[in-house]
Amino acid sequence: MVKTLLIDVWSDIVCPWCAIGKRRLEHALAKFPHRDQVRVAWHAFELDPSASALPSGDNVERLAHKYGRTRAEALQMMRHVEQTAAKDGLELHLTTARPGNTFDAHRLLQLAAERGVQGAVKARLLRGYMTEGEAIGDRDVLVKLATQAGLDAEEVRAVLASDRYVGEVREDERAARSLGVSGVPFFVFGGKYALAGAQPPELMLRALEQAWQDTGEGEALAEGSVCDAKGCA
């Protein structure tokens, strides 16, 4: 039987460090000799479950108000993350991002997993929100982005009009709590080796190698930059 290594990742669509962490994982996988035998599963984590679908107002002011910062401080935070992302080959436009409730997006990622296109849908949702200024809580936007990534439009609409995958998303969130996850991204390699935050590709490659060799009893290898209820550190 062909050996497969599973990487479980908890993240949210509105989390810039999650986008950076995803890209760094891709860089690590590019150097991993067994990359064709790796499967990545994306799990739901809501940074703000109480968010409305389509919040109003300027994103910089919203961030400043939420975290008790001045507008200049909030803008500086955003620019820092954008500059960090650019070093990893990502173009982020956080000042024009249109946040919203991500529960429906997570439900569509469950559908995408069943249809074998979860990675593509995850990437399209992140790019739509982080780079293109798409309103991530708008269901029409979700239909557009999900179908561009390979899902059937009618099936997407049917899921959004129903309560399908509600239980699966809640189970992802319960699993995160049981692991003590308070910020994302959070990676578990082979069910044993955990990395919190958008770690450098070199450290992710080390985790891949250790999980592939399956040595030791498992450990938390490192903690890094995450998004949590208090913001994106």
HUDADA-V182077 format. One record per backbone hydrogen bond with DSSP energy under -0.5 kcal/mol. NH is the residue of the N-H (numbers start at 1). CO is the residue of the C=O. Records with the same first field share a line. If there is no record, write none. Layout:
NH: CO, CO
This chain:
5: 37
6: 4
7: 39
8: 6, 188
9: 41
10: 186
11: 43
15: 12
16: 14
18: 15
19: 15
20: 16
21: 17
22: 18
23: 19
24: 20
25: 21
26: 22
27: 23
28: 24
29: 25
30: 26
31: 27, 28
32: 29
33: 31
35: 32
37: 34
38: 35
39: 5
41: 7, 39
42: 40
43: 9, 41
45: 11
47: 45
51: 48
55: 52, 99
62: 58
63: 59
64: 60
65: 61
66: 62
67: 63
68: 64, 65
69: 64
74: 70
75: 71
76: 72
77: 73
78: 74
79: 75
80: 76
81: 77
82: 78
83: 79
84: 80
85: 81
86: 82
87: 83
88: 84, 85
89: 86
90: 85
92: 90
93: 130
96: 93
97: 94
98: 134
99: 97
101: 52
106: 102
107: 103
108: 104
109: 105
110: 106
111: 107
112: 108
113: 109
114: 110
115: 111
116: 112, 113
117: 112
118: 112
121: 117
122: 118
123: 119
124: 120
125: 121
126: 122
127: 123
128: 124
129: 125
130: 126
131: 127
132: 127
133: 129
134: 128
136: 98, 134
138: 135
139: 137
142: 138
143: 139
144: 140
145: 141
146: 142
147: 143
148: 144
149: 145
150: 147
151: 146
156: 152
157: 153
158: 154
159: 155
160: 156
161: 157
162: 159
166: 163
169: 165
170: 166
171: 167
172: 168
173: 169
174: 170
175: 171
176: 172
177: 173
178: 174
179: 175
180: 177
181: 176
182: 180
184: 227
185: 10
186: 10
187: 195
188: 8
189: 193
190: 6, 188
192: 189
193: 189
194: 192, 219
195: 187
196: 222
197: 185, 195
198: 225
199: 197
203: 200
204: 200
205: 201
206: 202
207: 203
208: 204
209: 205
210: 206
211: 207
212: 208
213: 209
214: 210
215: 210
219: 192
221: 194, 219
222: 194
224: 196
227: 184
228: 231
229: 182
231: 228
233: 226, 231
